[in-house]
């Protein structure tokens, strides 16, 4: 399961600058653990399909360390509580934010070295 470290390092190099203060935190964070299951639309439209990281480790790592928003809930059905044959209809109601967007927000926040951020 140490494969994630290489994915995280490559991911950090893609979305940060080599001198960025955020490079190391991103390169050492196991992002995949934050999104073990997610919803996706394989053909760009409904129905939603369930992505399950434990069922497909290579897909999980590619997905978790990609720079895209990951849908975690559709309607009232969260991916963590779904069954493999569930196919919710409707709009996303929760997600894991696109990492590069989060990074831009942190840059605009101008966090200094002594600050504590939750």
The 8 nearest C-alpha neighbors of each residue, nearest first, counted from 0:
[[1, 2, 3, 56, 4, 60, 57, 29],
 [0, 2, 3, 4, 5, 6, 29, 7],
 [3, 1, 0, 4, 5, 6, 60, 7],
 [2, 4, 6, 1, 5, 7, 60, 0],
 [5, 3, 7, 6, 2, 1, 8, 27],
 [4, 6, 8, 7, 3, 2, 9, 1],
 [5, 7, 3, 9, 4, 8, 10, 64],
 [8, 6, 26, 10, 4, 5, 9, 3],
 [9, 7, 26, 5, 11, 10, 6, 4],
 [10, 8, 12, 6, 11, 7, 5, 13],
 [9, 11, 7, 13, 8, 12, 64, 6],
 [12, 10, 26, 8, 13, 14, 25, 9],
 [11, 13, 9, 10, 15, 14, 8, 17],
 [14, 12, 10, 11, 15, 9, 16, 8],
 [13, 15, 11, 12, 99, 10, 16, 66],
 [16, 14, 12, 11, 13, 22, 19, 17],
 [15, 17, 19, 18, 12, 14, 22, 13],
 [16, 18, 19, 15, 12, 22, 20, 11],
 [19, 17, 16, 20, 22, 15, 21, 23],
 [20, 18, 16, 21, 22, 17, 15, 23],
 [19, 21, 22, 18, 23, 24, 17, 16],
 [20, 22, 19, 24, 23, 25, 15, 102],
 [21, 23, 19, 25, 20, 11, 24, 15],
 [24, 22, 26, 25, 21, 27, 20, 11],
 [25, 23, 27, 21, 26, 22, 28, 20],
 [24, 26, 28, 23, 22, 11, 27, 21],
 [27, 25, 8, 7, 23, 11, 24, 28],
 [26, 28, 24, 25, 23, 7, 29, 4],
 [29, 27, 25, 30, 26, 24, 7, 4],
 [28, 30, 31, 32, 27, 3, 7, 4],
 [31, 29, 32, 33, 28, 63, 64, 34],
 [30, 32, 63, 33, 34, 29, 35, 60],
 [31, 33, 30, 34, 35, 29, 63, 52],
 [32, 34, 31, 30, 35, 29, 95, 63],
 [33, 35, 31, 36, 32, 37, 63, 30],
 [34, 36, 52, 32, 31, 33, 51, 37],
 [37, 35, 51, 50, 34, 78, 79, 52],
 [36, 38, 71, 50, 78, 70, 49, 69],
 [39, 37, 49, 70, 48, 50, 71, 47],
 [40, 38, 48, 47, 41, 49, 37, 70],
 [39, 41, 47, 43, 42, 44, 48, 45],
 [42, 40, 43, 39, 48, 44, 47, 45],
 [43, 41, 44, 40, 45, 46, 39, 47],
 [42, 44, 40, 41, 45, 39, 46, 47],
 [45, 43, 42, 40, 46, 41, 47, 39],
 [46, 44, 47, 40, 88, 43, 42, 89],
 [45, 47, 86, 88, 44, 40, 48, 87],
 [46, 48, 40, 86, 45, 39, 87, 38],
 [49, 47, 39, 38, 86, 40, 46, 50],
 [48, 50, 38, 37, 51, 83, 39, 47],
 [49, 51, 37, 36, 38, 52, 48, 39],
 [52, 50, 36, 54, 53, 49, 35, 55],
 [51, 53, 59, 35, 55, 54, 56, 36],
 [52, 54, 55, 51, 56, 35, 59, 36],
 [53, 55, 52, 51, 56, 50, 59, 58],
 [56, 54, 52, 58, 53, 57, 59, 51],
 [55, 57, 59, 58, 52, 53, 60, 54],
 [58, 56, 60, 59, 55, 61, 52, 62],
 [59, 57, 61, 56, 55, 60, 62, 52],
 [60, 58, 52, 56, 62, 57, 61, 63],
 [59, 61, 63, 57, 62, 58, 64, 56],
 [62, 60, 58, 64, 59, 63, 65, 57],
 [61, 63, 59, 65, 60, 64, 58, 69],
 [62, 64, 31, 60, 65, 61, 59, 30],
 [65, 63, 61, 62, 10, 60, 6, 7],
 [66, 64, 62, 63, 67, 61, 10, 98],
 [67, 65, 98, 97, 99, 64, 68, 14],
 [66, 68, 97, 65, 69, 98, 96, 99],
 [67, 69, 97, 96, 95, 70, 94, 66],
 [68, 70, 95, 94, 71, 67, 37, 96],
 [69, 71, 94, 38, 37, 72, 93, 91],
 [70, 72, 94, 37, 78, 93, 77, 38],
 [73, 71, 77, 93, 92, 76, 91, 78],
 [74, 72, 91, 92, 76, 90, 75, 89],
 [75, 73, 76, 92, 89, 90, 91, 72],
 [74, 76, 73, 77, 72, 92, 87, 91],
 [77, 75, 73, 72, 74, 78, 81, 80],
 [78, 76, 72, 79, 80, 71, 81, 75],
 [77, 79, 81, 37, 80, 71, 36, 72],
 [78, 80, 77, 81, 36, 35, 37, 71],
 [81, 79, 78, 77, 82, 76, 36, 72],
 [82, 80, 78, 79, 85, 77, 83, 76],
 [81, 83, 85, 84, 80, 49, 78, 79],
 [84, 82, 85, 49, 81, 48, 86, 51],
 [83, 85, 82, 86, 49, 81, 48, 87],
 [86, 84, 82, 83, 87, 81, 49, 48],
 [87, 85, 47, 46, 48, 84, 88, 49],
 [88, 86, 47, 85, 73, 89, 46, 76],
 [89, 87, 46, 86, 47, 45, 90, 73],
 [90, 88, 74, 73, 87, 91, 45, 47],
 [89, 91, 73, 74, 92, 88, 72, 87],
 [90, 92, 73, 72, 93, 74, 70, 89],
 [91, 93, 73, 72, 74, 90, 94, 75],
 [94, 92, 72, 71, 91, 70, 73, 95],
 [95, 93, 70, 71, 69, 96, 72, 68],
 [94, 96, 69, 68, 70, 97, 71, 93],
 [95, 97, 68, 94, 98, 101, 69, 100],
 [96, 98, 68, 67, 100, 99, 66, 101],
 [99, 97, 101, 100, 66, 96, 102, 67],
 [98, 100, 102, 101, 97, 14, 103, 66],
 [101, 99, 103, 102, 98, 97, 104, 96],
 [100, 102, 98, 104, 99, 103, 105, 97],
 [101, 103, 99, 105, 100, 104, 98, 106],
 [104, 102, 106, 100, 105, 101, 99, 107],
 [103, 105, 101, 107, 102, 106, 108, 100],
 [104, 106, 108, 102, 103, 107, 101, 109],
 [105, 107, 103, 108, 104, 109, 102, 110],
 [108, 106, 104, 109, 105, 103, 110, 102],
 [107, 109, 105, 106, 110, 104, 103, 111],
 [110, 108, 107, 106, 111, 105, 104, 112],
 [111, 109, 108, 114, 112, 105, 106, 116],
 [110, 112, 114, 113, 109, 115, 108, 116],
 [111, 113, 114, 110, 115, 20, 109, 116],
 [114, 112, 111, 115, 110, 116, 109, 117],
 [113, 115, 111, 112, 110, 116, 109, 117],
 [116, 114, 117, 113, 110, 112, 111, 109],
 [115, 117, 114, 110, 113, 105, 111, 108],
 [116, 115, 114, 110, 105, 108, 113, 101]]
